[in-house]
Amino acid sequence: MSLLIKNGRIITAADDYVADIFIEGERIAVIGKELSIPAGETIDAEGMLVMPGGIDPHVHLDMPFMGTFSSDNYETGTRAALHGGTTMVIDFILQKQGAPLKAALEEWRGRSNGNCLCDYSFHMAVTDFNDSTRQEIKTMIEQEGITSFKTFMAYKGALMIDDRQMTALMQEVKKQGGMVTVHATNGDMIDYLVAKHKAEGKLSPLYHYLSQPEVTEAEASGRFADIANYTGCPGYIVHMTCEGALHAVRNATRRNQHVFVETCIQYLLLDASLYEQDFDGAKWVMSPPLRQQKDQDTLWAGINQGLVNVVATDHCPFKWEQKLMGKDDFSRIPNGHPAIEHRMELLYSEGVHKGRITLNKYVEVASTNPAKIFGMFPRKGTIAVNSDADIIILDPNAQHTITAEGHHMNVDYSAYEGWELTGKIKTVLLRGKVAINNGECPLEKGYGQFIKRHKLSGKI
């Protein structure tokens, strides 16, 4: 299997040049000017942007939540990812309290094995850290290639661990060469506000937002940074939404600490006014919630300052009938929204096209940094000789409109209905094979591979 991409403008996190790419098997074999190597297939990419495939390190496919499951399974979700130019995702395994990590891994493998179209890996969410769990950390890193461990500072009684467990987990993960990631919100304060609003009969989606004020995220982000600094463990804050939380990370840099920060596309583009639409606001109920314009401005600035390292999605879709579980009680609304298919095109249109970020920064936060942070670079996240041929070809001038009718995610509404974008993914290659061509996906489920990741340095 060989393929030649001709005349494309190649963009990486560092480079911008016109050249040809020859792909042999699953890897990039040659990059050069005016290559004349015989190939089984040739793609003329003149006038197009040729970039590494997107890596979304924060998705929830076929995830159990509040008595239901997220509506995209590993087949539909990874197919939709490919349509949007994402060639690799990292999902989250959720340990059940009282059960070993291995049992959770087997449960998630039962849903993912043989069903993925794009490549994938897992983070392990640790919800019950004890002596038995401690002994599994080394096995997860060295044998399974799962090197990142998610923690929750909220959802008491289900997912949350306390600071004692967090400290002990960080010490063990550092020792074994991994990283701890965190949902950083103050769960006790949020639980109090949820109960208060419900007692007062305030039950609309707006009160989901009002139960998670900025201070709950800012406080937890600072506390996580402090514990990570004490233990020396590499730390990564997922789905950061607000100015206060980023200031906590900015303060940590004053003691020469680096905390990795991920935001999500919705926090750059949508705001809390959407919660004022009666129950229709449930489409955007997620945790943490959408914030204000000032927070969007801060996050865009944080990307350019190098404080925000990754733009992900936290893709966790639920169909409208599932959202209706919370029609009379905002705390019963399944949390999450659909975005896996739109991240790359939204970030290009609203970021690059509108002059907020450069093309190099686009590749950095959507592909290269996730690959570096989570132990897959240079196999993933760049266009270089011997890297996997995960490549997107984007028409920078093509205009199109997002609609629920036109997307490929298994959900019956769009969080971005009617948004008009500039920049369209035309062709996607996954390990040298055409995965998307003008809206068609010729791959069969199961083509996606589980990617074992190597130990993490905590540096990029």
C-alpha positions in Angstrom: 0.0 0.0 0.0 1.5 3.3 -1.1 0.2 6.8 -1.6 1.6 10.1 -2.8 0.3 13.5 -1.7 1.4 16.2 -4.2 1.8 19.9 -3.9 0.2 20.4 -0.4 1.1 23.2 2.0 2.4 21.2 4.9 1.8 22.6 8.4 3.2 21.2 11.6 3.6 22.8 15.0 6.9 24.3 13.8 6.9 24.2 10.0 5.0 25.7 7.0 6.2 24.7 3.5 5.0 23.2 0.2 6.2 19.7 -0.6 5.1 16.2 -1.5 4.6 13.3 1.0 5.2 9.6 0.0 3.5 7.1 2.3 4.5 3.4 2.3 2.4 1.1 4.4 1.3 2.9 7.5 4.2 5.3 7.8 5.5 8.4 6.1 8.5 7.3 4.0 9.7 10.4 2.2 9.0 14.2 2.2 10.4 16.3 -0.6 9.9 18.6 -3.5 8.5 17.3 -6.8 8.7 13.6 -5.8 8.3 11.2 -8.8 8.1 8.0 -6.8 5.5 5.5 -8.3 2.5 5.1 -5.9 -0.6 3.1 -5.8 -2.6 6.3 -5.3 -1.9 10.0 -5.8 -3.7 12.9 -4.2 -3.2 16.4 -5.6 -3.4 18.7 -2.6 -2.5 22.0 -4.4 -4.1 24.9 -2.6 -4.9 22.7 0.4 -3.5 22.6 3.9 -1.8 19.2 4.8 -1.6 18.7 8.6 -1.3 15.9 11.1 -4.5 14.2 12.1 -6.2 15.6 15.2 -5.8 14.0 18.6 -8.7 14.5 21.0 -7.5 13.4 24.4 -10.9 13.9 26.1 -13.9 11.8 24.9 -16.5 9.7 26.6 -17.9 7.0 24.3 -20.5 4.4 25.4 -20.0 5.8 28.9 -22.4 4.8 31.8 -23.8 7.9 33.4 -26.9 8.5 35.6 -28.5 5.2 34.6 -28.0 5.6 30.9 -25.1 5.6 28.4 -23.6 8.4 26.2 -25.3 8.0 22.8 -22.1 7.6 20.7 -20.6 4.2 21.0 -17.1 3.3 19.8 -18.2 2.8 16.2 -20.3 5.9 15.7 -18.1 8.1 17.8 -14.8 7.2 16.1 -16.4 7.4 12.7 -17.7 10.9 13.5 -14.2 11.8 14.8 -12.7 10.8 11.4 -15.2 12.9 9.5 -14.0 15.9 11.5 -10.3 15.3 11.0 -9.6 13.6 14.3 -7.6 10.4 13.8 -6.9 9.5 17.5 -8.9 9.7 20.7 -8.3 9.0 24.3 -11.3 7.8 26.3 -11.8 7.4 30.0 -12.1 4.1 31.9 -14.1 4.6 35.2 -13.0 2.4 38.1 -15.9 1.2 40.2 -15.4 1.9 43.9 -14.3 -1.3 45.6 -13.2 -2.9 42.4 -9.7 -3.2 40.8 -8.5 -1.2 37.9 -8.1 -4.3 35.8 -11.9 -5.1 36.1 -12.7 -1.6 34.7 -10.2 -2.0 31.9 -11.8 -5.3 30.9 -15.3 -3.7 31.0 -14.2 -0.9 28.6 -12.4 -3.3 26.3 -15.6 -5.3 26.0 -17.2 -2.2 24.4 -14.3 -0.9 22.4 -12.4 -3.9 21.0 -13.1 -4.5 17.4 -15.5 -1.5 17.1 -13.2 1.6 16.7 -12.5 3.2 13.3 -9.9 5.6 14.4 -6.9 4.9 16.7 -7.6 5.2 20.5 -6.2 4.9 24.0 -7.5 5.1 27.5 -7.0 7.2 30.6 -7.7 5.3 33.8 -10.0 7.2 36.2 -9.1 6.2 39.8 -12.1 6.5 42.1 -10.9 4.3 44.9 -7.2 4.6 45.7 -6.0 2.0 48.2 -3.1 -0.5 48.7 -4.5 -2.8 46.1 -5.0 0.0 43.5 -1.5 1.2 44.2 -0.1 -2.2 43.1 -1.9 -1.9 39.8 -0.4 1.4 38.7 2.9 -0.1 37.6 1.1 -2.8 35.6 -1.2 -0.3 33.9 1.8 1.8 32.8 4.4 -0.9 31.9 2.2 -3.6 30.5 -1.0 -1.9 29.3 0.5 1.3 28.0 -2.0 3.4 30.0 0.1 6.2 31.5 -2.4 8.8 32.6 -4.7 8.6 35.6 -7.8 10.7 35.9 -9.1 12.0 39.3 -12.3 13.8 40.2 -12.5 16.5 42.9 -16.3 16.4 42.5 -19.2 13.8 42.3 -18.9 12.7 46.0 -20.0 9.2 46.6 -19.5 8.1 43.0 -16.2 9.4 41.4 -14.6 11.8 43.9 -11.4 11.1 45.8 -10.2 13.2 48.7 -6.9 15.0 49.0 -5.4 12.2 51.0 -6.0 9.7 48.2 -4.9 12.3 45.6 -1.6 12.8 47.4 -0.9 9.1 47.7 -1.9 8.4 44.1 0.4 11.2 42.8 3.3 9.8 44.7 2.8 6.4 43.2 2.1 7.6 39.6 5.3 9.8 39.7 7.3 6.9 40.9 6.1 4.7 38.0 6.4 7.4 35.2 2.9 8.5 34.7 0.7 11.6 35.0 -2.4 12.5 37.1 -5.2 14.4 35.3 -8.0 16.1 37.2 -11.6 17.3 37.0 -10.9 20.3 39.1 -14.0 21.6 40.8 -14.9 21.9 44.5 -17.4 19.1 44.9 -18.5 19.9 48.4 -19.3 23.5 47.5 -21.2 22.4 44.4 -23.2 19.8 46.3 -24.2 22.5 48.8 -25.4 24.9 46.0 -27.3 22.2 44.1 -29.2 21.3 47.3 -29.8 24.9 48.1 -31.3 25.7 44.7 -33.4 22.6 44.6 -34.8 23.4 48.1 -35.8 26.8 46.8 -37.6 25.3 43.8 -35.0 26.6 41.3 -34.9 23.6 38.9 -34.2 24.9 35.4 -30.9 24.3 33.5 -29.8 27.9 34.5 -29.3 26.6 38.1 -26.8 23.9 36.9 -24.6 26.9 35.9 -25.3 28.8 39.0 -24.4 25.8 41.2 -20.9 25.8 39.7 -19.6 29.4 40.0 -16.1 30.3 38.9 -14.7 30.0 42.4 -15.4 26.3 42.6 -13.1 25.7 39.6 -10.5 28.3 40.6 -10.1 26.9 44.1 -9.8 23.3 43.0 -7.4 24.1 40.3 -5.1 25.9 42.7 -5.4 23.0 45.3 -4.5 20.4 42.6 -1.5 22.5 41.5 -0.3 22.7 45.1 -0.6 18.9 45.7 1.1 18.2 42.3 3.9 20.7 43.3 4.4 19.0 46.6 4.5 15.4 45.2 6.5 16.4 42.0 3.9 14.5 39.9 3.2 15.8 36.4 -0.3 17.3 36.5 -2.9 18.0 33.8 -6.2 19.9 34.3 -8.9 18.8 32.0 -11.7 21.0 30.5 -10.6 24.3 32.0 -13.3 26.9 31.5 -12.5 30.2 33.3 -10.2 33.1 34.1 -9.9 32.2 37.8 -8.7 28.7 37.1 -6.1 29.8 34.6 -4.9 32.4 37.1 -4.3 29.6 39.6 -2.1 27.9 37.0 -0.4 31.2 36.2 0.4 31.6 39.9 2.0 28.2 39.9 4.5 29.3 37.3 5.9 31.8 39.8 7.4 28.8 41.7 8.7 27.4 38.4 5.9 24.7 38.3 4.3 23.7 35.0 0.8 22.4 35.1 -0.6 21.2 31.8 -4.0 22.8 30.8 -6.7 21.5 28.5 -9.7 23.5 27.5 -12.5 22.4 25.2 -13.8 24.0 22.0 -17.1 24.9 23.6 -15.5 27.0 26.3 -13.8 29.0 23.6 -16.9 29.7 21.6 -20.1 29.3 23.7 -21.3 31.2 26.8 -23.7 30.8 29.7 -26.5 32.9 28.1 -27.5 29.6 26.4 -28.8 28.4 29.8 -31.5 31.1 29.8 -33.5 29.3 27.0 -35.8 27.4 29.4 -35.3 23.7 29.2 -33.7 24.0 25.7 -30.6 25.1 27.7 -30.2 21.4 28.7 -28.4 20.9 25.3 -25.4 22.7 26.9 -25.6 21.2 30.4 -22.0 20.0 31.1 -19.6 20.1 34.0 -18.0 22.5 34.3 -20.6 24.7 32.7 -20.2 27.3 30.0 -18.9 30.6 31.3 -18.7 34.3 30.2 -17.1 36.3 27.4 -14.2 37.3 29.7 -13.4 33.6 30.2 -13.3 33.0 26.5 -10.9 35.9 26.0 -8.7 34.6 28.8 -8.6 31.1 27.3 -7.7 32.3 23.8 -5.0 34.5 25.3 -3.8 31.5 27.4 -3.4 29.4 24.2 -1.1 32.1 22.7 0.8 32.5 26.0 1.5 28.8 26.1 -0.5 28.3 29.4 -3.3 26.4 27.6 -1.7 23.5 25.9 -4.6 21.4 24.4 -8.0 22.0 22.9 -10.2 18.9 23.3 -14.0 18.3 23.3 -15.1 16.3 26.4 -17.4 14.7 23.9 -20.2 13.1 25.9 -23.4 13.2 23.8 -26.9 12.3 25.0 -30.0 12.3 22.8 -32.8 14.7 23.6 -35.0 12.0 25.2 -32.1 11.3 27.6 -31.7 15.0 28.4 -35.4 15.0 29.3 -34.6 12.9 32.3 -33.9 16.3 34.0 -37.0 18.2 32.7 -38.2 18.9 36.3 -34.8 18.8 38.0 -31.6 20.2 36.6 -29.5 17.8 38.7 -31.0 14.9 36.7 -29.9 16.2 33.3 -27.1 14.0 31.8 -24.0 16.1 31.6 -22.3 16.5 28.2 -22.6 17.7 24.6 -21.7 16.5 21.1 -18.5 18.0 19.6 -16.1 15.2 18.5 -16.9 15.8 14.8 -16.6 19.6 14.8 -13.5 20.4 17.0 -11.0 20.7 14.1 -13.2 22.7 11.8 -14.5 25.0 14.5 -11.0 25.7 15.8 -9.8 26.4 12.3 -12.7 28.7 11.4 -13.0 30.6 14.7 -9.3 30.4 15.5 -7.1 30.5 12.5 -9.5 32.1 9.9 -10.5 34.8 12.4 -6.9 35.6 13.3 -7.0 34.4 16.9 -4.3 31.8 16.5 -1.7 30.9 13.9 -1.7 27.7 11.8 1.3 26.4 13.7 -0.5 27.0 17.1 -3.6 25.2 15.6 -1.6 22.1 15.0 0.1 22.4 18.3 -3.0 22.4 20.5 -5.1 20.1 18.4 -2.5 17.4 17.7 1.1 17.8 18.6 0.8 18.7 22.3 -1.6 15.9 23.0 0.8 13.5 21.4 3.8 14.8 23.4 2.0 15.1 26.7 0.4 11.7 26.6 3.4 9.7 25.3 2.7 9.1 21.5 5.1 11.6 19.9 6.7 11.4 17.2 4.6 8.4 16.1 1.6 10.6 16.4 1.0 14.4 16.2 3.4 15.4 13.4 4.2 15.0 9.8 7.7 13.5 9.7 9.6 10.6 8.2 8.6 7.4 10.0 5.6 8.9 11.8 2.2 7.3 11.3 0.6 8.6 8.2 -2.3 10.2 10.1 -3.0 13.2 7.8 -5.8 15.6 7.1 -6.2 17.7 4.0 -8.2 20.8 4.6 -9.6 23.3 2.1 -9.0 26.6 3.8 -11.6 28.5 1.7 -14.5 26.0 1.6 -17.6 27.3 3.5 -20.2 25.0 5.1 -22.9 25.0 7.8 -23.1 22.8 10.8 -26.5 21.0 11.2 -27.8 18.1 13.2 -29.1 16.6 9.9 -25.7 16.7 8.4 -23.4 15.4 11.2 -22.4 11.8 11.8 -22.6 11.7 15.6 -25.4 9.6 17.1 -27.4 12.5 18.6 -30.5 14.3 17.4 -29.5 17.9 17.9 -26.4 20.0 17.4 -24.7 22.3 19.9 -23.7 24.5 16.9 -26.8 24.4 14.8 -26.5 26.8 11.9 -22.9 27.9 12.5 -21.3 28.9 9.3 -17.7 27.9 9.0 -14.8 28.6 6.7 -12.4 25.7 6.2 -13.5 22.1 5.5 -11.8 18.7 6.0 -11.8 17.1 2.5 -9.6 14.0 3.0 -8.4 12.1 6.1 -5.7 9.4 6.2 -5.3 7.0 9.1 -2.0 5.1 9.1 -1.7 5.5 5.4 -5.3 4.5 4.5 -7.9 6.8 3.2 -10.4 7.1 6.0 -12.5 10.0 4.7 -12.8 11.3 1.2 -15.3 14.0 0.4 -17.7 12.9 3.1 -17.5 9.2 2.6 -15.8 6.7 5.1 -14.6 3.5 3.4 -13.1 2.0 6.6 -14.7 -0.9 8.4 -15.1 -0.8 12.2 -12.1 -2.4 13.9 -9.5 -0.6 11.7 -8.7 1.6 14.7 -5.8 0.3 16.8 -5.3 0.6 20.6 -2.1 2.7 21.0 0.1 1.8 23.9 1.7 4.9 25.3 5.2 5.3 26.7 6.1 6.7 30.1 5.6 10.5 30.6 8.2 13.1 31.4 5.8 15.9 32.3 7.5 18.1 29.7 6.8 19.2 26.1 
